[in-house]
Amino acid sequence: MIKIPITFQTPDDAIQFVNIVSKYDVDVDLRYGHHIVDAKSLVGTLALSSAKNIEMIIHDNECMELVQEVGPFVSRRLMASRNAHRPDQDTTRR
């Protein structure tokens, strides 16, 4: 399972995202709080598209091509804050 923070700037971004995800034979969900929708569902994705803390959950570990394709929608701010709190990424400890 891979979890990635996602952000949409416009409804067109959400439509493009659904088109990309739908090309892959893998289960992908979007979660915002306690709401979870199928990432291949245009209606569900549009319903969450204005939220700021959306998490994409890919139910497969062998899908790096999909991860690369959705790269433009990855929330850089959220990824930076998550990595800042990961002890395995801490380069100050020796």
VMD Tcl script that builds the backbone (N, CA, C; Angstrom):
set m [mol new atoms 282]
animate dup $m
set s [atomselect $m all]
$s set {name element resname resid chain x y z} {
  {N N MET 1 A 0.849 -1.175 0.000}
  {CA C MET 1 A 0.000 0.000 0.000}
  {C C MET 1 A 0.896 1.239 0.000}
  {N N ILE 2 A 0.552 2.180 -0.849}
  {CA C ILE 2 A 1.287 3.442 -0.952}
  {C C ILE 2 A 0.319 4.571 -0.657}
  {N N LYS 3 A 0.723 5.507 0.199}
  {CA C LYS 3 A -0.113 6.662 0.541}
  {C C LYS 3 A 0.629 7.936 0.135}
  {N N ILE 4 A -0.084 8.785 -0.616}
  {CA C ILE 4 A 0.515 10.009 -1.149}
  {C C ILE 4 A -0.469 11.162 -0.994}
  {N N PRO 5 A -0.024 12.300 -0.457}
  {CA C PRO 5 A -0.906 13.470 -0.368}
  {C C PRO 5 A -1.131 14.080 -1.756}
  {N N ILE 6 A -2.380 14.413 -2.042}
  {CA C ILE 6 A -2.782 14.928 -3.356}
  {C C ILE 6 A -3.500 16.265 -3.181}
  {N N THR 7 A -3.290 17.168 -4.144}
  {CA C THR 7 A -3.996 18.448 -4.148}
  {C C THR 7 A -4.456 18.756 -5.576}
  {N N PHE 8 A -5.674 19.228 -5.700}
  {CA C PHE 8 A -6.198 19.664 -6.992}
  {C C PHE 8 A -6.392 21.171 -6.949}
  {N N GLN 9 A -5.910 21.859 -7.968}
  {CA C GLN 9 A -6.073 23.308 -8.045}
  {C C GLN 9 A -7.415 23.692 -8.679}
  {N N THR 10 A -7.879 22.849 -9.605}
  {CA C THR 10 A -9.124 23.130 -10.323}
  {C C THR 10 A -9.904 21.829 -10.510}
  {N N PRO 11 A -11.189 21.927 -10.830}
  {CA C PRO 11 A -11.952 20.711 -11.166}
  {C C PRO 11 A -11.366 19.972 -12.371}
  {N N ASP 12 A -10.773 20.712 -13.308}
  {CA C ASP 12 A -10.135 20.063 -14.457}
  {C C ASP 12 A -8.968 19.180 -14.023}
  {N N ASP 13 A -8.260 19.584 -12.962}
  {CA C ASP 13 A -7.194 18.748 -12.411}
  {C C ASP 13 A -7.760 17.410 -11.937}
  {N N ALA 14 A -8.889 17.463 -11.264}
  {CA C ALA 14 A -9.528 16.244 -10.754}
  {C C ALA 14 A -9.941 15.332 -11.915}
  {N N ILE 15 A -10.460 15.919 -12.974}
  {CA C ILE 15 A -10.862 15.135 -14.154}
  {C C ILE 15 A -9.644 14.474 -14.789}
  {N N GLN 16 A -8.573 15.229 -14.936}
  {CA C GLN 16 A -7.341 14.680 -15.504}
  {C C GLN 16 A -6.785 13.560 -14.623}
  {N N PHE 17 A -6.837 13.751 -13.304}
  {CA C PHE 17 A -6.376 12.749 -12.352}
  {C C PHE 17 A -7.161 11.446 -12.520}
  {N N VAL 18 A -8.493 11.533 -12.592}
  {CA C VAL 18 A -9.339 10.344 -12.759}
  {C C VAL 18 A -9.001 9.636 -14.072}
  {N N ASN 19 A -8.772 10.392 -15.126}
  {CA C ASN 19 A -8.415 9.791 -16.413}
  {C C ASN 19 A -7.100 9.022 -16.321}
  {N N ILE 20 A -6.136 9.557 -15.589}
  {CA C ILE 20 A -4.848 8.873 -15.418}
  {C C ILE 20 A -5.022 7.598 -14.599}
  {N N VAL 21 A -5.656 7.720 -13.443}
  {CA C VAL 21 A -5.808 6.581 -12.529}
  {C C VAL 21 A -6.616 5.461 -13.181}
  {N N SER 22 A -7.598 5.821 -13.989}
  {CA C SER 22 A -8.476 4.831 -14.610}
  {C C SER 22 A -7.758 3.945 -15.621}
  {N N LYS 23 A -6.594 4.353 -16.072}
  {CA C LYS 23 A -5.830 3.552 -17.034}
  {C C LYS 23 A -5.165 2.346 -16.385}
  {N N TYR 24 A -5.089 2.336 -15.058}
  {CA C TYR 24 A -4.347 1.286 -14.349}
  {C C TYR 24 A -5.286 0.269 -13.708}
  {N N ASP 25 A -4.872 -0.986 -13.768}
  {CA C ASP 25 A -5.651 -2.073 -13.180}
  {C C ASP 25 A -5.201 -2.284 -11.735}
  {N N VAL 26 A -5.465 -1.292 -10.909}
  {CA C VAL 26 A -5.096 -1.325 -9.496}
  {C C VAL 26 A -6.157 -0.534 -8.722}
  {N N ASP 27 A -6.418 -0.952 -7.503}
  {CA C ASP 27 A -7.388 -0.228 -6.680}
  {C C ASP 27 A -6.731 1.009 -6.086}
  {N N VAL 28 A -7.388 2.158 -6.272}
  {CA C VAL 28 A -6.881 3.424 -5.750}
  {C C VAL 28 A -8.047 4.158 -5.101}
  {N N ASP 29 A -7.842 4.623 -3.890}
  {CA C ASP 29 A -8.855 5.393 -3.175}
  {C C ASP 29 A -8.323 6.773 -2.862}
  {N N LEU 30 A -9.245 7.697 -2.602}
  {CA C LEU 30 A -8.910 9.018 -2.079}
  {C C LEU 30 A -9.571 9.142 -0.724}
  {N N ARG 31 A -8.812 9.639 0.251}
  {CA C ARG 31 A -9.360 9.794 1.598}
  {C C ARG 31 A -9.194 11.236 2.053}
  {N N TYR 32 A -10.278 11.757 2.597}
  {CA C TYR 32 A -10.259 13.077 3.228}
  {C C TYR 32 A -11.015 12.928 4.544}
  {N N GLY 33 A -10.283 12.984 5.644}
  {CA C GLY 33 A -10.913 12.745 6.940}
  {C C GLY 33 A -11.458 11.336 6.975}
  {N N HIS 34 A -12.738 11.203 7.279}
  {CA C HIS 34 A -13.343 9.873 7.314}
  {C C HIS 34 A -14.052 9.513 6.007}
  {N N HIS 35 A -13.949 10.371 4.997}
  {CA C HIS 35 A -14.552 10.111 3.682}
  {C C HIS 35 A -13.545 9.395 2.791}
  {N N ILE 36 A -13.971 8.292 2.199}
  {CA C ILE 36 A -13.132 7.544 1.267}
  {C C ILE 36 A -13.937 7.313 -0.007}
  {N N VAL 37 A -13.310 7.649 -1.151}
  {CA C VAL 37 A -13.966 7.428 -2.446}
  {C C VAL 37 A -13.014 6.688 -3.376}
  {N N ASP 38 A -13.581 6.008 -4.339}
  {CA C ASP 38 A -12.799 5.351 -5.379}
  {C C ASP 38 A -12.178 6.442 -6.250}
  {N N ALA 39 A -10.852 6.424 -6.417}
  {CA C ALA 39 A -10.169 7.458 -7.197}
  {C C ALA 39 A -10.516 7.394 -8.681}
  {N N LYS 40 A -11.145 6.310 -9.120}
  {CA C LYS 40 A -11.570 6.193 -10.516}
  {C C LYS 40 A -12.980 6.739 -10.722}
  {N N SER 41 A -13.604 7.167 -9.639}
  {CA C SER 41 A -14.948 7.732 -9.706}
  {C C SER 41 A -14.858 9.244 -9.900}
  {N N LEU 42 A -15.328 9.715 -11.033}
  {CA C LEU 42 A -15.286 11.145 -11.308}
  {C C LEU 42 A -16.130 11.924 -10.301}
  {N N VAL 43 A -17.327 11.440 -10.006}
  {CA C VAL 43 A -18.211 12.130 -9.067}
  {C C VAL 43 A -17.578 12.179 -7.674}
  {N N GLY 44 A -17.040 11.042 -7.210}
  {CA C GLY 44 A -16.412 11.005 -5.898}
  {C C GLY 44 A -15.192 11.900 -5.812}
  {N N THR 45 A -14.352 11.857 -6.850}
  {CA C THR 45 A -13.138 12.676 -6.866}
  {C C THR 45 A -13.486 14.156 -6.922}
  {N N LEU 46 A -14.467 14.531 -7.723}
  {CA C LEU 46 A -14.883 15.937 -7.775}
  {C C LEU 46 A -15.452 16.399 -6.432}
  {N N ALA 47 A -16.130 15.487 -5.732}
  {CA C ALA 47 A -16.689 15.849 -4.427}
  {C C ALA 47 A -15.589 16.210 -3.428}
  {N N LEU 48 A -14.427 15.581 -3.544}
  {CA C LEU 48 A -13.316 15.866 -2.635}
  {C C LEU 48 A -12.327 16.890 -3.189}
  {N N SER 49 A -12.482 17.271 -4.434}
  {CA C SER 49 A -11.452 18.045 -5.124}
  {C C SER 49 A -11.118 19.394 -4.485}
  {N N SER 50 A -12.019 19.976 -3.737}
  {CA C SER 50 A -11.714 21.274 -3.120}
  {C C SER 50 A -11.053 21.127 -1.752}
  {N N ALA 51 A -10.957 19.906 -1.241}
  {CA C ALA 51 A -10.319 19.670 0.057}
  {C C ALA 51 A -8.807 19.859 -0.070}
  {N N LYS 52 A -8.186 20.209 1.030}
  {CA C LYS 52 A -6.751 20.489 1.014}
  {C C LYS 52 A -5.879 19.329 1.473}
  {N N ASN 53 A -6.392 18.403 2.237}
  {CA C ASN 53 A -5.582 17.307 2.777}
  {C C ASN 53 A -6.075 15.957 2.272}
  {N N ILE 54 A -6.065 15.771 0.965}
  {CA C ILE 54 A -6.518 14.524 0.363}
  {C C ILE 54 A -5.344 13.547 0.347}
  {N N GLU 55 A -5.628 12.309 0.684}
  {CA C GLU 55 A -4.593 11.275 0.633}
  {C C GLU 55 A -4.996 10.230 -0.401}
  {N N MET 56 A -4.104 9.978 -1.350}
  {CA C MET 56 A -4.323 8.917 -2.328}
  {C C MET 56 A -3.754 7.627 -1.738}
  {N N ILE 57 A -4.539 6.570 -1.784}
  {CA C ILE 57 A -4.107 5.276 -1.269}
  {C C ILE 57 A -4.116 4.292 -2.437}
  {N N ILE 58 A -2.937 3.813 -2.796}
  {CA C ILE 58 A -2.798 2.837 -3.870}
  {C C ILE 58 A -2.641 1.469 -3.210}
  {N N HIS 59 A -3.533 0.555 -3.520}
  {CA C HIS 59 A -3.543 -0.758 -2.881}
  {C C HIS 59 A -2.668 -1.759 -3.631}
  {N N ASP 60 A -1.445 -1.335 -3.905}
  {CA C ASP 60 A -0.466 -2.160 -4.607}
  {C C ASP 60 A 0.887 -1.487 -4.412}
  {N N ASN 61 A 1.923 -2.259 -4.273}
  {CA C ASN 61 A 3.261 -1.681 -4.102}
  {C C ASN 61 A 4.057 -1.640 -5.397}
  {N N GLU 62 A 3.523 -2.200 -6.455}
  {CA C GLU 62 A 4.225 -2.284 -7.736}
  {C C GLU 62 A 3.558 -1.386 -8.776}
  {N N CYS 63 A 3.514 -0.102 -8.524}
  {CA C CYS 63 A 2.811 0.804 -9.450}
  {C C CYS 63 A 3.528 2.154 -9.554}
  {N N MET 64 A 4.836 2.114 -9.691}
  {CA C MET 64 A 5.612 3.354 -9.739}
  {C C MET 64 A 5.283 4.195 -10.968}
  {N N GLU 65 A 4.856 3.557 -12.044}
  {CA C GLU 65 A 4.465 4.314 -13.240}
  {C C GLU 65 A 3.262 5.207 -12.930}
  {N N LEU 66 A 2.297 4.664 -12.192}
  {CA C LEU 66 A 1.132 5.454 -11.777}
  {C C LEU 66 A 1.573 6.595 -10.868}
  {N N VAL 67 A 2.436 6.311 -9.926}
  {CA C VAL 67 A 2.925 7.345 -9.004}
  {C C VAL 67 A 3.586 8.473 -9.787}
  {N N GLN 68 A 4.370 8.129 -10.793}
  {CA C GLN 68 A 5.019 9.155 -11.616}
  {C C GLN 68 A 4.002 9.965 -12.413}
  {N N GLU 69 A 2.999 9.303 -12.953}
  {CA C GLU 69 A 1.997 10.006 -13.770}
  {C C GLU 69 A 1.163 10.991 -12.965}
  {N N VAL 70 A 0.885 10.670 -11.709}
  {CA C VAL 70 A 0.083 11.577 -10.880}
  {C C VAL 70 A 0.963 12.601 -10.163}
  {N N GLY 71 A 2.241 12.606 -10.472}
  {CA C GLY 71 A 3.190 13.531 -9.855}
  {C C GLY 71 A 2.758 14.989 -9.818}
  {N N PRO 72 A 2.154 15.515 -10.888}
  {CA C PRO 72 A 1.731 16.922 -10.862}
  {C C PRO 72 A 0.682 17.233 -9.778}
  {N N PHE 73 A 0.032 16.217 -9.255}
  {CA C PHE 73 A -1.016 16.441 -8.261}
  {C C PHE 73 A -0.541 16.175 -6.827}
  {N N VAL 74 A 0.699 15.740 -6.695}
  {CA C VAL 74 A 1.233 15.465 -5.358}
  {C C VAL 74 A 1.418 16.784 -4.617}
  {N N SER 75 A 0.918 16.805 -3.399}
  {CA C SER 75 A 1.023 18.004 -2.571}
  {C C SER 75 A 2.437 18.104 -2.032}
  {N N ARG 76 A 3.237 18.986 -2.587}
  {CA C ARG 76 A 4.635 19.148 -2.172}
  {C C ARG 76 A 4.734 19.608 -0.723}
  {N N ARG 77 A 3.853 20.485 -0.306}
  {CA C ARG 77 A 3.872 21.005 1.064}
  {C C ARG 77 A 3.656 19.883 2.072}
  {N N LEU 78 A 2.689 19.030 1.816}
  {CA C LEU 78 A 2.413 17.943 2.738}
  {C C LEU 78 A 3.519 16.890 2.722}
  {N N MET 79 A 4.089 16.618 1.562}
  {CA C MET 79 A 5.183 15.654 1.487}
  {C C MET 79 A 6.382 16.157 2.280}
  {N N ALA 80 A 6.676 17.453 2.178}
  {CA C ALA 80 A 7.814 18.028 2.902}
  {C C ALA 80 A 7.610 17.916 4.406}
  {N N SER 81 A 6.401 18.200 4.877}
  {CA C SER 81 A 6.161 18.135 6.314}
  {C C SER 81 A 6.196 16.698 6.813}
  {N N ARG 82 A 5.752 15.743 6.009}
  {CA C ARG 82 A 5.809 14.332 6.412}
  {C C ARG 82 A 7.248 13.857 6.487}
  {N N ASN 83 A 8.054 14.213 5.493}
  {CA C ASN 83 A 9.447 13.783 5.479}
  {C C ASN 83 A 10.249 14.438 6.593}
  {N N ALA 84 A 9.857 15.630 6.994}
  {CA C ALA 84 A 10.564 16.323 8.060}
  {C C ALA 84 A 10.419 15.602 9.384}
  {N N HIS 85 A 9.387 14.802 9.541}
  {CA C HIS 85 A 9.131 14.109 10.802}
  {C C HIS 85 A 9.494 12.630 10.754}
  {N N ARG 86 A 10.191 12.208 9.709}
  {CA C ARG 86 A 10.557 10.797 9.588}
  {C C ARG 86 A 11.967 10.594 10.118}
  {N N PRO 87 A 12.133 9.809 11.180}
  {CA C PRO 87 A 13.466 9.582 11.739}
  {C C PRO 87 A 14.416 8.913 10.765}
  {N N ASP 88 A 13.888 8.103 9.825}
  {CA C ASP 88 A 14.783 7.433 8.870}
  {C C ASP 88 A 15.360 8.389 7.845}
  {N N GLN 89 A 14.824 9.600 7.766}
  {CA C GLN 89 A 15.323 10.621 6.860}
  {C C GLN 89 A 16.167 11.661 7.579}
  {N N ASP 90 A 16.366 11.503 8.860}
  {CA C ASP 90 A 17.090 12.475 9.672}
  {C C ASP 90 A 18.588 12.330 9.416}
  {N N THR 91 A 19.198 13.352 8.816}
  {CA C THR 91 A 20.616 13.305 8.513}
  {C C THR 91 A 21.448 13.972 9.603}
  {N N THR 92 A 20.802 14.548 10.623}
  {CA C THR 92 A 21.551 15.226 11.680}
  {C C THR 92 A 22.042 14.250 12.721}
  {N N ARG 93 A 21.398 13.095 12.848}
  {CA C ARG 93 A 21.824 12.084 13.817}
  {C C ARG 93 A 22.928 11.223 13.229}
  {N N ARG 94 A 23.887 10.904 14.019}
  {CA C ARG 94 A 24.989 10.042 13.575}
  {C C ARG 94 A 25.245 8.978 14.603}
}
mol reanalyze $m
mol bondsrecalc $m
mol representation Tube
mol addrep $m
